[in-house]
Every structure is written in C-alpha cells, then in structure tokens.
Amino acid sequence: MTTCDEIRAKLADYAVGLPDEPLRAAIERHLESCSGCASELAALEKAGLLVDALELREAPGHLWDAIEGRITAESSRSGRWQDILRPAFLRKTAFAGLAAAVLVILAFLPFARPVKTVDDQAGSFIERHGMLAWNDPLSDKAALGAAVGASVAREEIP
C-alpha cells in the first residue's frame, strides 16, 4: 500500500488508532514523504477534536415512540403494494398491456406505406456503371455519384 488513494482510504482509521502495527507503520512511512496525505491527516485530526468538543445531549423521550409510529404507519400502507405485486394482478396487467399494444399497431397499420425500392432499370444501371468504372482512376467519385443518384431516385419515387 503505497499510493495516496490507498493511504487516504485508511487515514480515518489511522487517526483513531484502529490499524494494526504493520499497517500503521506503512501509513507512517508514507506520511513522512507525502505532505498531501499528512495535511489530510491533520484535517481529520482537527475535525476529530471539534467533534470531541461537542457536548452529548440526551434524545427526547418521545422520539422513539414517534419513529416507531411512523414505521408502523408506513408498513400498514405497504399492503397495497403487496396486492399489486401478486402474480394474478401482474398477469392481468401484462395481458392488458399486450392487448393495448396490438390495438395501437392495428390502428396505425393503414397509415403504413410500403417502402419503395429503386426499380430494376435503375438498379441494373447502377451495377453496369459500377462495372464500367472499375478500371477508371476516378471510380470512387463515379461510385459516389451513382450512390447519390440512387438515393435521390428513391426519394423521388412517390
């Protein structure tokens, strides 16, 4: 353990004396050569002194009763979720969702247009052009032009 990230992950434990001796020695060796981790430890120790300076106060006696009442109220309301998550309810909900999806698809089916492709004459022209341009030094540009022409032809087909 020699990286700063590894050391900083253990600094809080080191500040309160929790690490065993080998780990403590490794942290101390690192702190001797790393001012960043040493300042991080100093900040942790200062925060610890501030927490130690706070006086302990007793919680109000009615606090636990209020907390327990809220937990009980929450658990009584959670029965509704148990009803929703029952398998029979889930099956009915899944069937209703599937039926709704089928109805939506059937409703939009008349509006769907078939995709029109380039007719056979245009397709054969593109193939011939590609074969003729094979040995042409500008064949890349010719193929690009043919592809653009084919896409424009597809858009113009009503």
Summary of the structure (lengths in Angstrom):
residues: 158
radius of gyration: 37.4
end to end distance: 70.9
largest distance: 94.5
contacts: 310
relative contact order: 0.05
helix: 77%
strand: 0%
